[in-house]
Amino acid sequence: MTRTVKQLRLLPCAALCALACAGNQAPAPATAASASPPATQTADSAPDSAPGAEAAAQANLPAPEWLPLEAREMLSAGMQRHGEEMMLLLVSVMMLQHEDTELLAQQVASTPRLGRPAPGESGTLGSLLPARFFELQDELQARARAMADAARTKDDSRIVRAYGQLAETCVSCHSVYLNPDEHADLPGD
Ligand code: HEC
């Protein structure tokens, strides 16, 4: 790490979280149950949460074999916040909460980046990672800044495009991480 890890402040996001969780609330008790015709839906057929919700709650990338465990743990320490930020960003975009979008995008943009290895450096985490990893780190910061700029304009179609581009960078880097050889020659975008 070339930069100090700043304590990133979690946004006062109770309202956003409430929105994000709204789909998971238990149904209201059926007060007129005795007068109703027999229910065709059993309790089992009403899932508690959306498909994939469990996977999202425990978001983890599978461990690639090319990177030693110690290196993966160092990366993980800097990564855990991304998933949550991206979900809150999505909610803010959908709900047209421009100020929240701007703050969250700035938060993503200020994620500490891993320093590029010096020529000939070996034995450090940076020296184990492909060059593309560092490009995508920079791209993430640039696209997160672009998203904050878009939020300031309050132009919703621009904001949602910026979100899509940011998500592309997340996916590109995870793909590089899991399959570094397949991505060695990918163009910048
Ligand atoms: C420069 C590369 C890079 C970028 C860009 C990137 N990630 Fe990651 N991400 C990683 C790596 C490497 C890991 C695996 C680290 C590990 O083992 O935890 C990871 C892991 C994760 C995890 C699993 C958390 C964990 O502790 O394993 C989540 C969730 C995640 N990233 C979300 C995101 C989101 C959302 C974005 C975009 C806003 C993003 N990442 C952008 C490289 C990146």
Boltz pocket constraint, residues with backbone or C-beta under 6 A from the ligand:
constraints:
  - pocket:
      binder: B
      contacts: [[A, 59], [A, 60], [A, 61], [A, 72], [A, 73], [A, 75], [A, 76], [A, 77], [A, 79], [A, 80], [A, 82], [A, 83], [A, 84], [A, 86], [A, 108], [A, 132], [A, 133], [A, 134], [A, 136], [A, 137], [A, 140], [A, 166], [A, 167], [A, 169], [A, 170], [A, 171], [A, 173], [A, 174], [A, 177]]
      max_distance: 6.0
